[in-house]
Amino acid sequence: MAWLMIRREPKLGGPCKRPCQHRDCAETRALVARVCPYCSQPIGYELKFTGDPPVHFDCALDAAERLAEK
């Protein structure tokens, strides 16, 4: 299973530190604000996530393990 992570630092792929008009920055901020359906926490920065809708990678692994146990 592949995963992604969004960095906080602009030079490492994150959005601008200050409010801006960049569409990419707005989309990034919207993505990290989305809520993981498994744990109800924001996707956030510096955390692995996967899928569409996005879920935390660790939450997805836990869910897959629970399914495999059934």
Biopython code that builds the backbone (N, CA, C, O; Angstrom):
import numpy as np
from Bio.PDB.StructureBuilder import StructureBuilder

atoms = [
    (1, "MET", "N", (0.851, -1.169, 0.000)),
    (1, "MET", "CA", (0.000, 0.000, 0.000)),
    (1, "MET", "C", (0.903, 1.240, 0.000)),
    (1, "MET", "O", (1.789, 1.365, 0.845)),
    (2, "ALA", "N", (0.681, 2.133, -0.927)),
    (2, "ALA", "CA", (1.476, 3.357, -1.035)),
    (2, "ALA", "C", (0.958, 4.416, -0.073)),
    (2, "ALA", "O", (-0.216, 4.408, 0.296)),
    (3, "TRP", "N", (1.837, 5.326, 0.329)),
    (3, "TRP", "CA", (1.439, 6.405, 1.213)),
    (3, "TRP", "C", (2.101, 7.706, 0.785)),
    (3, "TRP", "O", (3.091, 7.708, 0.054)),
    (4, "LEU", "N", (1.541, 8.798, 1.249)),
    (4, "LEU", "CA", (2.065, 10.142, 1.011)),
    (4, "LEU", "C", (2.218, 10.841, 2.351)),
    (4, "LEU", "O", (1.630, 10.426, 3.350)),
    (5, "MET", "N", (3.012, 11.909, 2.368)),
    (5, "MET", "CA", (3.154, 12.735, 3.557)),
    (5, "MET", "C", (3.357, 14.173, 3.086)),
    (5, "MET", "O", (4.106, 14.415, 2.140)),
    (6, "ILE", "N", (2.703, 15.112, 3.730)),
    (6, "ILE", "CA", (2.861, 16.521, 3.382)),
    (6, "ILE", "C", (3.746, 17.183, 4.425)),
    (6, "ILE", "O", (3.455, 17.148, 5.621)),
    (7, "ARG", "N", (4.811, 17.776, 3.963)),
    (7, "ARG", "CA", (5.753, 18.465, 4.846)),
    (7, "ARG", "C", (5.224, 19.848, 5.220)),
    (7, "ARG", "O", (4.446, 20.447, 4.478)),
    (8, "ARG", "N", (5.650, 20.339, 6.361)),
    (8, "ARG", "CA", (5.300, 21.695, 6.788)),
    (8, "ARG", "C", (6.118, 22.748, 6.068)),
    (8, "ARG", "O", (5.623, 23.837, 5.777)),
    (9, "GLU", "N", (7.357, 22.430, 5.785)),
    (9, "GLU", "CA", (8.283, 23.398, 5.209)),
    (9, "GLU", "C", (8.005, 23.621, 3.722)),
    (9, "GLU", "O", (7.934, 22.655, 2.962)),
    (10, "PRO", "N", (7.847, 24.875, 3.294)),
    (10, "PRO", "CA", (7.602, 25.146, 1.868)),
    (10, "PRO", "C", (8.678, 24.561, 0.953)),
    (10, "PRO", "O", (8.358, 24.034, -0.112)),
    (11, "LYS", "N", (9.944, 24.647, 1.354)),
    (11, "LYS", "CA", (11.006, 24.139, 0.480)),
    (11, "LYS", "C", (11.013, 22.619, 0.395)),
    (11, "LYS", "O", (11.678, 22.055, -0.473)),
    (12, "LEU", "N", (10.281, 21.946, 1.284)),
    (12, "LEU", "CA", (10.183, 20.487, 1.235)),
    (12, "LEU", "C", (8.837, 20.020, 0.691)),
    (12, "LEU", "O", (8.471, 18.856, 0.852)),
    (13, "GLY", "N", (8.096, 20.927, 0.045)),
    (13, "GLY", "CA", (6.836, 20.555, -0.584)),
    (13, "GLY", "C", (5.595, 21.008, 0.149)),
    (13, "GLY", "O", (4.482, 20.746, -0.305)),
    (14, "GLY", "N", (5.760, 21.684, 1.276)),
    (14, "GLY", "CA", (4.611, 22.170, 2.028)),
    (14, "GLY", "C", (4.141, 23.522, 1.532)),
    (14, "GLY", "O", (4.766, 24.116, 0.653)),
    (15, "PRO", "N", (3.039, 24.017, 2.092)),
    (15, "PRO", "CA", (2.510, 25.312, 1.660)),
    (15, "PRO", "C", (3.337, 26.473, 2.227)),
    (15, "PRO", "O", (4.172, 26.274, 3.109)),
    (16, "CYS", "N", (3.102, 27.667, 1.720)),
    (16, "CYS", "CA", (3.751, 28.870, 2.238)),
    (16, "CYS", "C", (3.451, 29.009, 3.730)),
    (16, "CYS", "O", (2.385, 28.603, 4.194)),
    (17, "LYS", "N", (4.387, 29.579, 4.471)),
    (17, "LYS", "CA", (4.205, 29.735, 5.919)),
    (17, "LYS", "C", (3.145, 30.778, 6.245)),
    (17, "LYS", "O", (2.455, 30.663, 7.258)),
    (18, "ARG", "N", (3.008, 31.781, 5.409)),
    (18, "ARG", "CA", (2.031, 32.850, 5.646)),
    (18, "ARG", "C", (0.868, 32.696, 4.679)),
    (18, "ARG", "O", (1.021, 32.068, 3.632)),
    (19, "PRO", "N", (-0.301, 33.260, 5.009)),
    (19, "PRO", "CA", (-1.433, 33.214, 4.070)),
    (19, "PRO", "C", (-1.015, 33.732, 2.691)),
    (19, "PRO", "O", (-0.288, 34.719, 2.579)),
    (20, "CYS", "N", (-1.479, 33.060, 1.664)),
    (20, "CYS", "CA", (-1.104, 33.417, 0.295)),
    (20, "CYS", "C", (-2.276, 33.134, -0.636)),
    (20, "CYS", "O", (-3.323, 32.651, -0.205)),
    (21, "GLN", "N", (-2.092, 33.434, -1.894)),
    (21, "GLN", "CA", (-3.124, 33.213, -2.902)),
    (21, "GLN", "C", (-2.794, 32.031, -3.820)),
    (21, "GLN", "O", (-3.469, 31.833, -4.830)),
    (22, "HIS", "N", (-1.784, 31.259, -3.491)),
    (22, "HIS", "CA", (-1.402, 30.121, -4.324)),
    (22, "HIS", "C", (-2.460, 29.019, -4.231)),
    (22, "HIS", "O", (-2.825, 28.587, -3.138)),
    (23, "ARG", "N", (-2.938, 28.577, -5.374)),
    (23, "ARG", "CA", (-3.946, 27.516, -5.396)),
    (23, "ARG", "C", (-3.393, 26.221, -4.802)),
    (23, "ARG", "O", (-4.107, 25.523, -4.081)),
    (24, "ASP", "N", (-2.134, 25.889, -5.094)),
    (24, "ASP", "CA", (-1.525, 24.675, -4.544)),
    (24, "ASP", "C", (-1.491, 24.716, -3.016)),
    (24, "ASP", "O", (-1.762, 23.714, -2.355)),
    (25, "CYS", "N", (-1.157, 25.877, -2.466)),
    (25, "CYS", "CA", (-1.102, 26.009, -1.008)),
    (25, "CYS", "C", (-2.497, 25.834, -0.402)),
    (25, "CYS", "O", (-2.654, 25.175, 0.626)),
    (26, "ALA", "N", (-3.502, 26.423, -1.042)),
    (26, "ALA", "CA", (-4.881, 26.297, -0.550)),
    (26, "ALA", "C", (-5.338, 24.838, -0.596)),
    (26, "ALA", "O", (-5.976, 24.357, 0.340)),
    (27, "GLU", "N", (-5.012, 24.136, -1.681)),
    (27, "GLU", "CA", (-5.395, 22.730, -1.800)),
    (27, "GLU", "C", (-4.675, 21.870, -0.759)),
    (27, "GLU", "O", (-5.258, 20.937, -0.207)),
    (28, "THR", "N", (-3.420, 22.187, -0.500)),
    (28, "THR", "CA", (-2.660, 21.447, 0.513)),
    (28, "THR", "C", (-3.261, 21.660, 1.890)),
    (28, "THR", "O", (-3.449, 20.706, 2.645)),
    (29, "ARG", "N", (-3.565, 22.911, 2.222)),
    (29, "ARG", "CA", (-4.169, 23.199, 3.529)),
    (29, "ARG", "C", (-5.527, 22.507, 3.672)),
    (29, "ARG", "O", (-5.862, 22.014, 4.749)),
    (30, "ALA", "N", (-6.301, 22.469, 2.597)),
    (30, "ALA", "CA", (-7.602, 21.791, 2.642)),
    (30, "ALA", "C", (-7.418, 20.290, 2.857)),
    (30, "ALA", "O", (-8.183, 19.672, 3.598)),
    (31, "LEU", "N", (-6.418, 19.707, 2.220)),
    (31, "LEU", "CA", (-6.170, 18.271, 2.373)),
    (31, "LEU", "C", (-5.770, 17.927, 3.797)),
    (31, "LEU", "O", (-6.311, 16.982, 4.371)),
    (32, "VAL", "N", (-4.839, 18.667, 4.381)),
    (32, "VAL", "CA", (-4.393, 18.332, 5.735)),
    (32, "VAL", "C", (-5.481, 18.595, 6.769)),
    (32, "VAL", "O", (-5.420, 18.063, 7.877)),
    (33, "ALA", "N", (-6.472, 19.405, 6.424)),
    (33, "ALA", "CA", (-7.582, 19.672, 7.338)),
    (33, "ALA", "C", (-8.662, 18.587, 7.270)),
    (33, "ALA", "O", (-9.492, 18.488, 8.174)),
    (34, "ARG", "N", (-8.658, 17.777, 6.212)),
    (34, "ARG", "CA", (-9.666, 16.713, 6.101)),
    (34, "ARG", "C", (-9.516, 15.733, 7.251)),
    (34, "ARG", "O", (-8.424, 15.539, 7.785)),
    (35, "VAL", "N", (-10.619, 15.126, 7.619)),
    (35, "VAL", "CA", (-10.662, 14.256, 8.791)),
    (35, "VAL", "C", (-10.594, 12.792, 8.362)),
    (35, "VAL", "O", (-11.304, 12.368, 7.450)),
    (36, "CYS", "N", (-9.738, 12.033, 9.024)),
    (36, "CYS", "CA", (-9.623, 10.593, 8.784)),
    (36, "CYS", "C", (-10.923, 9.933, 9.248)),
    (36, "CYS", "O", (-11.336, 10.138, 10.389)),
    (37, "PRO", "N", (-11.572, 9.151, 8.394)),
    (37, "PRO", "CA", (-12.830, 8.522, 8.782)),
    (37, "PRO", "C", (-12.678, 7.456, 9.869)),
    (37, "PRO", "O", (-13.662, 7.093, 10.515)),
    (38, "TYR", "N", (-11.475, 6.956, 10.077)),
    (38, "TYR", "CA", (-11.264, 5.928, 11.097)),
    (38, "TYR", "C", (-11.066, 6.506, 12.492)),
    (38, "TYR", "O", (-11.630, 5.994, 13.459)),
    (39, "CYS", "N", (-10.267, 7.569, 12.606)),
    (39, "CYS", "CA", (-9.937, 8.094, 13.939)),
    (39, "CYS", "C", (-10.524, 9.472, 14.211)),
    (39, "CYS", "O", (-10.408, 9.982, 15.326)),
    (40, "SER", "N", (-11.150, 10.078, 13.219)),
    (40, "SER", "CA", (-11.782, 11.400, 13.346)),
    (40, "SER", "C", (-10.799, 12.518, 13.670)),
    (40, "SER", "O", (-11.189, 13.539, 14.238)),
    (41, "GLN", "N", (-9.524, 12.336, 13.315)),
    (41, "GLN", "CA", (-8.502, 13.364, 13.499)),
    (41, "GLN", "C", (-8.104, 13.912, 12.129)),
    (41, "GLN", "O", (-8.209, 13.203, 11.128)),
    (42, "PRO", "N", (-7.648, 15.172, 12.073)),
    (42, "PRO", "CA", (-7.205, 15.717, 10.783)),
    (42, "PRO", "C", (-6.060, 14.892, 10.190)),
    (42, "PRO", "O", (-5.262, 14.305, 10.921)),
    (43, "ILE", "N", (-5.990, 14.857, 8.875)),
    (43, "ILE", "CA", (-4.895, 14.158, 8.194)),
    (43, "ILE", "C", (-3.563, 14.760, 8.633)),
    (43, "ILE", "O", (-2.621, 14.021, 8.918)),
    (44, "GLY", "N", (-3.470, 16.075, 8.692)),
    (44, "GLY", "CA", (-2.315, 16.755, 9.268)),
    (44, "GLY", "C", (-1.050, 16.716, 8.426)),
    (44, "GLY", "O", (-0.975, 16.058, 7.389)),
    (45, "TYR", "N", (-0.066, 17.447, 8.916)),
    (45, "TYR", "CA", (1.261, 17.486, 8.305)),
    (45, "TYR", "C", (2.136, 16.410, 8.935)),
    (45, "TYR", "O", (1.915, 15.984, 10.069)),
    (46, "GLU", "N", (3.133, 15.986, 8.171)),
    (46, "GLU", "CA", (4.162, 15.067, 8.667)),
    (46, "GLU", "C", (3.610, 13.706, 9.096)),
    (46, "GLU", "O", (4.270, 12.983, 9.842)),
    (47, "LEU", "N", (2.408, 13.349, 8.633)),
    (47, "LEU", "CA", (1.809, 12.041, 8.927)),
    (47, "LEU", "C", (1.554, 11.314, 7.617)),
    (47, "LEU", "O", (1.119, 11.926, 6.642)),
    (48, "LYS", "N", (1.816, 10.032, 7.586)),
    (48, "LYS", "CA", (1.552, 9.232, 6.388)),
    (48, "LYS", "C", (0.043, 9.100, 6.197)),
    (48, "LYS", "O", (-0.698, 8.884, 7.157)),
    (49, "PHE", "N", (-0.408, 9.234, 4.930)),
    (49, "PHE", "CA", (-1.811, 9.017, 4.615)),
    (49, "PHE", "C", (-1.909, 8.329, 3.264)),
    (49, "PHE", "O", (-0.950, 8.301, 2.492)),
    (50, "THR", "N", (-3.078, 7.779, 2.994)),
    (50, "THR", "CA", (-3.305, 7.045, 1.757)),
    (50, "THR", "C", (-4.766, 7.175, 1.362)),
    (50, "THR", "O", (-5.602, 7.536, 2.190)),
    (51, "GLY", "N", (-5.078, 6.886, 0.119)),
    (51, "GLY", "CA", (-6.449, 6.753, -0.341)),
    (51, "GLY", "C", (-7.175, 8.023, -0.714)),
    (51, "GLY", "O", (-6.670, 9.137, -0.573)),
    (52, "ASP", "N", (-8.397, 7.803, -1.201)),
    (52, "ASP", "CA", (-9.308, 8.884, -1.556)),
    (52, "ASP", "C", (-10.713, 8.411, -1.231)),
    (52, "ASP", "O", (-11.269, 7.617, -1.990)),
    (53, "PRO", "N", (-11.302, 8.855, -0.157)),
    (53, "PRO", "CA", (-10.856, 9.952, 0.692)),
    (53, "PRO", "C", (-9.620, 9.557, 1.492)),
    (53, "PRO", "O", (-9.396, 8.379, 1.771)),
    (54, "PRO", "N", (-8.817, 10.566, 1.858)),
    (54, "PRO", "CA", (-7.589, 10.262, 2.582)),
    (54, "PRO", "C", (-7.852, 9.700, 3.973)),
    (54, "PRO", "O", (-8.758, 10.144, 4.679)),
    (55, "VAL", "N", (-7.045, 8.719, 4.350)),
    (55, "VAL", "CA", (-7.074, 8.138, 5.698)),
    (55, "VAL", "C", (-5.625, 8.038, 6.168)),
    (55, "VAL", "O", (-4.716, 7.897, 5.349)),
    (56, "HIS", "N", (-5.407, 8.109, 7.472)),
    (56, "HIS", "CA", (-4.054, 7.912, 7.984)),
    (56, "HIS", "C", (-3.588, 6.513, 7.604)),
    (56, "HIS", "O", (-4.354, 5.554, 7.689)),
    (57, "PHE", "N", (-2.350, 6.401, 7.191)),
    (57, "PHE", "CA", (-1.797, 5.119, 6.780)),
    (57, "PHE", "C", (-1.900, 4.093, 7.894)),
    (57, "PHE", "O", (-2.284, 2.948, 7.656)),
    (58, "ASP", "N", (-1.555, 4.502, 9.121)),
    (58, "ASP", "CA", (-1.635, 3.572, 10.250)),
    (58, "ASP", "C", (-3.070, 3.125, 10.511)),
    (58, "ASP", "O", (-3.303, 1.967, 10.859)),
    (59, "CYS", "N", (-4.028, 4.025, 10.349)),
    (59, "CYS", "CA", (-5.446, 3.661, 10.528)),
    (59, "CYS", "C", (-5.871, 2.648, 9.465)),
    (59, "CYS", "O", (-6.604, 1.704, 9.760)),
    (60, "ALA", "N", (-5.410, 2.847, 8.227)),
    (60, "ALA", "CA", (-5.737, 1.914, 7.146)),
    (60, "ALA", "C", (-5.133, 0.541, 7.422)),
    (60, "ALA", "O", (-5.780, -0.479, 7.187)),
    (61, "LEU", "N", (-3.889, 0.508, 7.921)),
    (61, "LEU", "CA", (-3.267, -0.777, 8.256)),
    (61, "LEU", "C", (-4.036, -1.483, 9.370)),
    (61, "LEU", "O", (-4.273, -2.688, 9.296)),
    (62, "ASP", "N", (-4.426, -0.731, 10.401)),
    (62, "ASP", "CA", (-5.203, -1.334, 11.490)),
    (62, "ASP", "C", (-6.511, -1.911, 10.983)),
    (62, "ASP", "O", (-6.909, -3.007, 11.378)),
    (63, "ALA", "N", (-7.188, -1.163, 10.097)),
    (63, "ALA", "CA", (-8.458, -1.636, 9.549)),
    (63, "ALA", "C", (-8.245, -2.898, 8.708)),
    (63, "ALA", "O", (-9.054, -3.824, 8.769)),
    (64, "ALA", "N", (-7.169, -2.940, 7.929)),
    (64, "ALA", "CA", (-6.882, -4.130, 7.112)),
    (64, "ALA", "C", (-6.578, -5.341, 7.987)),
    (64, "ALA", "O", (-6.991, -6.457, 7.669)),
    (65, "GLU", "N", (-5.860, -5.126, 9.085)),
    (65, "GLU", "CA", (-5.568, -6.229, 10.004)),
    (65, "GLU", "C", (-6.845, -6.762, 10.644)),
    (65, "GLU", "O", (-7.021, -7.972, 10.782)),
    (66, "ARG", "N", (-7.737, -5.848, 11.034)),
    (66, "ARG", "CA", (-9.012, -6.289, 11.634)),
    (66, "ARG", "C", (-9.829, -7.098, 10.631)),
    (66, "ARG", "O", (-10.456, -8.091, 11.000)),
    (67, "LEU", "N", (-9.827, -6.682, 9.371)),
    (67, "LEU", "CA", (-10.559, -7.428, 8.333)),
    (67, "LEU", "C", (-9.936, -8.800, 8.124)),
    (67, "LEU", "O", (-10.657, -9.782, 7.946)),
    (68, "ALA", "N", (-8.631, -8.882, 8.142)),
    (68, "ALA", "CA", (-7.928, -10.155, 7.906)),
    (68, "ALA", "C", (-8.191, -11.135, 9.043)),
    (68, "ALA", "O", (-8.170, -12.349, 8.838)),
    (69, "GLU", "N", (-8.440, -10.608, 10.246)),
    (69, "GLU", "CA", (-8.695, -11.492, 11.406)),
    (69, "GLU", "C", (-10.070, -12.121, 11.357)),
    (69, "GLU", "O", (-10.310, -13.123, 12.031)),
    (70, "LYS", "N", (-10.982, -11.559, 10.575)),
    (70, "LYS", "CA", (-12.352, -12.090, 10.522)),
    (70, "LYS", "C", (-12.442, -13.350, 9.715)),
    (70, "LYS", "O", (-13.526, -13.919, 9.576)),
]
sb = StructureBuilder()
sb.init_structure("model")
sb.init_model(0)
sb.init_chain("A")
sb.init_seg("    ")
for serial, (resi, resn, name, xyz) in enumerate(atoms, 1):
    if name == "N":
        sb.init_residue(resn, " ", resi, " ")
    sb.init_atom(name, np.array(xyz, "f"), 0.0, 1.0, " ", f" {name:<3s}", serial, name[0])
structure = sb.get_structure()
